[in-house]
């Protein structure tokens, strides 16, 4: 019997189906060795030699594998085909004390019978360079984390952390927020005419030129200018000057890489990067898709052939291009795996992927299947039409343009649908006169850039070359769990108070840690190590020596008070000493300067200055107006607006004697689950008393995953939604309608509305 070791129990179960009785497949349940949790684990006096230990949670697994290895005729290491997988195999070889000559390492890109059998016929030795690259990343991240984090504790607040990639991600989120705050709204106007042909067919045309001069976006700056143009066009005569028709083709997108899968799953399905990778991991381990951590857009010849056969059979020959389509990755150093993410079987549809998988797994599989199959289908053909219209009024010439698009042949869009808006124009002729129906003047305002979503942050990290496919999802998860970022009600990423302070310190005093080019350069160095071009210790040394010297220097120079404290006009009600604004792990708060003799602290309230030391926040004042004159129902004192970690709230002014807080998160929408239970209680007898309770209200709540909405009768009622309810109900199924990103949709996942 030969022992095959993989890192996942699901993967072990799938591989077992393809191997006979001569093989026993076991899982290591991930890494079985790592650097120690409570110490540096890197010998700075021995050229960064790491010390690996077997964590307590892995000891039982290692003991079991050792016993099985002693009885086996041989051990085959079959972990994933990337740096992490290679490191796991290396640690398994070390823990099981396998001789180098006896090590058999197999790797495969998909978990199928043919792939496993081919790998078993071609075992190899461990890849030392891949192991070195993984070691370099682990040691580099450990040195940054274990050296810089205590510095942040000392200079800002305990419990903070820094990381080589996470700190750059936080910088991106913070700088986007600063961009939003500084954004100046600019108004502009557009003019369009609604015209009628001789056959009374309607045509909408936008004003593009005045007196032969092209109108730019912000050229119409006021209502007066817009009204003048509108009045002129209302008295104008209209004639078609030119009609241009042009056939264009639309090519399919390449199959998914890790980054594009995370971006598309977030945009189309609303999945976080973490959820996307969890779903894809399961699909890979059950043998349904190829390896999901990859930069590559290549497809295996065997898959391309089967995809072309499927397209021809199911959609017809016209949906098949003459030649198979190949793609090239844009990334400078494409690595990790050597094929894009695709289904292992081109003919297997989402509805046939088997039991044990959820609806979310099916949707993820369908997305991957559509993208991979669509990449091998024919181009879509579009008919683009533009109609130039001349308008004359009081001796002035105006030019307007109408544009339209028709899908002549859907091509790959039949397999991988994309939003392609059709705007069919009437059949008109050059020189034809048009009648005016009405002129519309529309006011617009520029909008600030949106906060990063998981999709756009992954795109930015990929653009700057920061991190690799395996790090995108963990990076986002880390900056949320460590309180640098939280999700707003649109699931976008918003920085916390502490993120601004930490980012400012790093940018000003440790610029290389958060420098995009420097961080991307380190990623390239890791790629060079994996290619055998550099020694990993040299790369570490080049980074660590100047970093360590700067850290020692800044430790002496920087003062915590100067970095984190702000003066206020507040006086401590306990000892009459001045109060200052301080920074804690969870944001800003007010504290007495007479500490430690006086330990009085309190939430920051609205007044002449807000918690950033600037003028009153308009939104806080507006928030407070809604509750003006409200008295505390516990002590009778005035209720006032305050601002805390999660924004404005209403609390008793008699704090800290009275700590009453008013619930202001109600939506006014009754809970449908409670309403259903009450309705049922009227029809049935013998139900418990709690079913007769008053219907709860849908209330805004927070979790580590972000903002959600749930019944305030919890735990009696556990109804919850991840989108903000509008109060409306779905016409199809009667469920609540919710705001999701920039659209309103049914909260029932099974409903197609």
Long-range contacts (C-beta under 8 A, 24 or more apart in sequence): 1-71, 1-72, 1-73, 2-72, 2-73, 2-74, 2-75, 2-76, 3-65, 3-68, 3-69, 3-72, 3-74, 3-75, 3-76, 4-76, 4-78, 5-65, 5-75, 5-76, 5-77, 5-78, 5-79, 5-92, 6-78, 6-79, 7-31, 7-79, 7-80, 7-85, 7-88, 8-281, 8-285, 10-282, 10-285, 10-286, 11-111, 11-284, 11-285, 14-111, 14-285, 14-286, 14-287, 15-78, 15-111, 15-116, 18-112, 18-113, 18-116, 18-117, 19-116, 24-68, 24-72, 26-64, 26-65, 26-68, 28-58, 28-61, 28-65, 28-79, 28-88, 28-92, 29-58, 29-61, 30-88, 31-58, 31-84, 31-87, 31-88, 31-91, 32-58, 32-61, 32-62, 32-65, 32-88, 32-91, 32-92, 32-95, 33-58, 33-91, 33-94, 33-95, 35-138, 35-142, 40-142, 40-143, 40-146, 41-142, 42-139, 42-142, 42-143, 44-544, 47-537, 47-541, 48-139, 48-143, 48-537, 48-540, 48-541, 48-544, 50-135, 50-138, 50-139, 50-142, 52-91, 52-94, 54-95, 62-95, 62-96, 65-92, 65-95, 65-96, 66-95, 66-96, 69-96, 69-98, 74-102, 74-104, 75-102, 75-103, 75-104, 76-104, 76-105, 76-106, 76-120, 76-123, 77-103, 77-104, 77-105, 77-106, 77-126, 78-105, 78-106, 78-107, 78-108, 78-119, 80-107, 80-291, 80-293, 81-107, 81-108, 81-109, 81-291, 81-337, 82-130, 82-291, 82-293, 82-336, 82-337, 82-470, 83-130, 83-131, 83-133, 83-134, 83-137, 83-336, 83-470, 83-530, 84-134, 84-470, 86-126, 86-127, 86-130, 86-131, 86-134, 87-130, 87-131, 87-134, 87-135, 87-138, 89-126, 90-126, 90-131, 93-126, 100-125, 109-290, 109-291, 109-300, 109-337, 109-338, 109-339, 110-284, 110-287, 110-289, 110-290, 110-291, 110-344, 111-284, 111-285, 111-286, 111-287, 111-344, 112-287, 112-344, 129-529, 129-530, 129-531, 129-532, 130-530, 132-529, 132-530, 132-535, 132-536, 133-526, 133-527, 133-529, 133-530, 133-536, 135-536, 136-525, 136-526, 136-529, 136-536, 136-539, 136-540, 137-526, 139-536, 139-540, 140-164, 140-522, 140-539, 140-540, 140-543, 141-165, 143-540, 143-543, 143-544, 143-547, 144-513, 144-547, 147-547, 147-548, 147-551, 148-510, 148-513, 148-551, 151-551, 151-554, 151-555, 152-502, 152-505, 154-555, 154-560, 155-505, 155-558, 155-560, 155-563, 155-564, 156-498, 156-501, 156-502, 156-505, 156-560, 156-563, 156-564, 156-583, 157-498, 157-564, 157-583, 157-584, 157-585, 158-585, 159-585, 160-482, 160-498, 160-502, 160-585, 161-482, 162-502, 162-506, 162-513, 163-478, 164-513, 164-519, 164-522, 165-461, 165-466, 165-467, 165-471, 165-475, 165-519, 166-475, 166-478, 166-479, 166-482, 166-484, 167-502, 167-503, 167-506, 167-513, 167-514, 168-461, 168-464, 168-466, 168-513, 168-514, 168-515, 168-516, 168-519, 169-457, 169-461, 169-466, 169-475, 169-476, 169-479, 170-479, 170-484, 170-485, 170-495, 170-499, 170-502, 170-503, 170-514, 171-503, 171-506, 171-507, 171-514, 172-452, 172-457, 172-460, 172-461, 173-451, 173-452, 173-457, 173-479, 173-484, 173-485, 173-493, 173-494, 173-495, 173-499, 174-495, 174-499, 174-500, 174-503, 175-503, 176-449, 176-451, 176-452, 177-451, 177-494, 177-495, 177-500, 179-448, 179-449, 180-448, 180-449, 180-451, 183-446, 183-448, 183-449, 185-445, 185-446, 185-447, 186-218, 186-445, 186-446, 187-221, 187-443, 187-444, 187-445, 187-446, 188-217, 188-218, 188-219, 188-220, 188-221, 188-443, 188-444, 188-445, 188-446, 189-220, 189-221, 189-222, 189-223, 189-225, 189-226, 189-441, 189-442, 189-443, 189-444, 190-220, 190-441, 190-442, 190-444, 191-220, 191-226, 191-229, 191-230, 191-233, 191-439, 191-440, 191-441, 191-442, 192-400, 192-439, 192-440, 192-442, 193-233, 193-238, 193-389, 193-391, 193-400, 193-436, 193-437, 193-438, 193-439, 193-440, 194-436, 194-437, 194-438, 194-439, 194-440, 195-238, 195-389, 195-434, 195-435, 195-436, 195-437, 196-434, 196-435, 196-436, 196-437, 197-426, 197-428, 197-432, 197-434, 197-435, 198-432, 198-433, 199-426, 201-426, 201-427, 201-428, 202-426, 202-437, 203-387, 203-402, 203-425, 203-426, 203-428, 203-434, 204-402, 205-387, 205-389, 205-400, 205-401, 205-402, 206-400, 206-401, 206-402, 207-233, 207-398, 207-399, 207-400, 208-399, 208-400, 208-401, 209-397, 209-398, 209-399, 210-396, 210-398, 210-399, 211-396, 211-397, 211-398, 212-397, 212-399, 223-441, 223-443, 226-441, 226-443, 227-441, 229-398, 229-441, 230-439, 230-441, 232-393, 232-394, 232-396, 232-398, 233-391, 233-393, 233-398, 233-436, 233-439, 234-436, 234-439, 235-393, 235-394, 236-391, 236-392, 236-393, 236-398, 236-436, 237-391, 237-392, 237-393, 237-433, 238-389, 238-390, 238-391, 238-400, 238-433, 238-434, 238-435, 238-436, 239-389, 239-390, 239-391, 239-431, 239-432, 239-433, 239-434, 240-387, 240-388, 240-389, 240-390, 240-428, 240-429, 240-430, 240-431, 240-432, 240-433, 240-434, 241-388, 241-389, 241-390, 241-399, 241-430, 242-387, 242-388, 242-430, 243-385, 243-386, 243-387, 243-388, 243-428, 243-429, 243-430, 244-385, 244-386, 244-387, 244-388, 245-383, 245-384, 245-385, 246-383, 246-384, 246-385, 247-381, 247-382, 247-383, 247-384, 247-408, 248-381, 248-382, 248-384, 249-379, 249-380, 249-381, 249-382, 250-379, 250-380, 250-381, 250-382, 250-411, 250-413, 250-420, 251-379, 251-412, 252-325, 252-374, 252-375, 252-376, 252-377, 252-379, 252-411, 252-412, 252-416, 253-371, 253-374, 253-375, 253-416, 254-297, 254-327, 254-340, 254-375, 255-297, 255-299, 255-327, 255-340, 255-341, 255-342, 255-371, 255-372, 255-375, 256-340, 256-341, 256-342, 256-368, 256-371, 256-372, 257-294, 257-295, 257-296, 257-297, 257-329, 257-340, 257-341, 257-469, 258-292, 258-293, 258-294, 258-295, 258-341, 258-469, 258-470, 258-472, 259-295, 259-458, 259-459, 259-462, 259-469, 259-472, 261-292, 261-341, 261-367, 261-368, 262-454, 262-455, 262-458, 262-472, 262-473, 263-455, 263-456, 263-458, 263-459, 264-367, 264-371, 264-455, 265-364, 265-367, 266-453, 266-454, 266-455, 266-458, 267-453, 267-455, 268-367, 269-360, 269-363, 269-364, 269-367, 270-491, 270-722, 270-740, 270-741, 271-360, 271-364, 271-454, 272-454, 272-473, 272-476, 272-491, 272-705, 273-454, 273-458, 273-472, 273-473, 273-476, 273-477, 274-473, 274-474, 274-476, 274-477, 275-360, 276-364, 276-473, 277-473, 279-360, 279-361, 279-364, 280-341, 280-364, 280-368, 282-357, 282-361, 283-353, 283-357, 283-361, 283-364, 283-365, 283-368, 286-354, 286-356, 286-357, 287-344, 288-343, 288-344, 288-345, 288-348, 288-353, 288-365, 289-341, 289-342, 289-343, 289-344, 289-365, 289-368, 290-337, 290-339, 290-340, 290-341, 290-342, 290-343, 290-344, 291-337, 291-339, 291-341, 292-341, 293-336, 293-337, 293-469, 293-470, 294-336, 294-337, 294-338, 294-339, 294-340, 294-341, 294-469, 295-329, 295-331, 295-333, 295-334, 295-335, 295-336, 295-337, 295-468, 295-469, 296-329, 296-334, 296-336, 296-337, 296-338, 296-339, 296-340, 297-327, 297-328, 297-329, 297-340, 298-326, 298-327, 298-329, 298-338, 298-339, 298-340, 299-326, 299-327, 299-339, 299-340, 299-342, 299-372, 299-375, 299-376, 300-339, 303-342, 303-346, 303-372, 304-376, 306-345, 306-346, 306-347, 307-346, 307-372, 307-373, 307-376, 308-376, 309-346, 310-346, 310-347, 310-373, 311-373, 311-376, 311-377, 311-415, 315-377, 315-414, 315-415, 318-378, 318-409, 319-377, 319-378, 319-411, 319-412, 319-414, 319-415, 320-377, 320-378, 321-376, 321-377, 321-378, 321-379, 324-376, 325-375, 325-376, 327-375, 331-462, 332-465, 332-524, 333-523, 333-524, 333-527, 335-468, 335-527, 335-530, 336-468, 336-469, 336-470, 340-372, 341-368, 341-372, 342-368, 342-372, 343-368, 343-369, 343-372, 343-373, 346-372, 346-373, 359-749, 359-750, 370-415, 370-416, 370-417, 371-416, 373-415, 373-416, 374-412, 374-413, 374-415, 374-416, 375-412, 375-416, 377-411, 377-412, 377-414, 377-415, 377-416, 378-409, 378-411, 378-412, 379-411, 379-412, 380-407, 380-409, 380-410, 380-411, 380-412, 380-413, 380-420, 381-407, 381-408, 381-409, 381-411, 382-406, 382-407, 382-408, 382-420, 383-408, 385-425, 387-425, 387-428, 389-434, 450-492, 451-488, 451-490, 451-492, 451-493, 451-494, 452-492, 452-493, 453-491, 453-492, 453-493, 453-741, 454-491, 454-493, 457-493, 464-516, 464-517, 464-519, 464-520, 465-516, 465-519, 465-520, 465-523, 465-524, 466-516, 466-519, 466-520, 466-523, 467-523, 468-523, 480-704, 481-704, 483-585, 483-586, 486-646, 486-702, 486-706, 487-705, 487-706, 487-707, 488-706, 488-707, 489-700, 489-706, 489-707, 489-724, 489-739, 490-739, 490-741, 490-742, 491-706, 491-707, 491-722, 491-741, 496-586, 496-587, 496-645, 497-583, 497-587, 497-588, 497-611, 497-645, 498-583, 498-584, 498-585, 498-586, 498-587, 501-563, 501-564, 501-583, 505-558, 505-563, 509-550, 509-554, 509-558, 510-547, 510-550, 510-551, 510-554, 512-546, 512-547, 513-547, 566-613, 568-609, 569-607, 569-608, 569-609, 570-607, 572-598, 572-600, 573-600, 574-598, 574-600, 575-600, 581-611, 581-613, 586-645, 587-644, 587-645, 600-656, 602-655, 602-656, 603-642, 603-643, 603-644, 603-651, 603-655, 604-642, 604-643, 604-644, 605-640, 605-641, 605-642, 605-643, 606-640, 606-641, 606-642, 606-643, 610-643, 611-643, 617-643, 619-648, 620-648, 623-648, 624-648, 624-650, 627-662, 627-664, 630-662, 632-658, 632-660, 633-660, 634-658, 634-660, 635-660, 646-702, 663-699, 663-712, 665-699, 665-700, 665-701, 666-697, 666-698, 666-699, 666-700, 666-712, 667-697, 667-698, 667-699, 667-700, 667-709, 667-724, 667-725, 667-727, 668-697, 668-727, 669-697, 669-698, 669-725, 669-727, 669-736, 670-695, 670-696, 670-697, 670-698, 671-695, 671-696, 671-697, 671-698, 671-711, 671-712, 671-713, 671-717, 671-719, 672-719, 672-735, 672-736, 673-711, 673-717, 673-718, 673-719, 674-711, 674-713, 674-717, 674-719, 677-717, 690-716, 698-725, 698-736, 700-724, 709-738, 721-747, 723-747
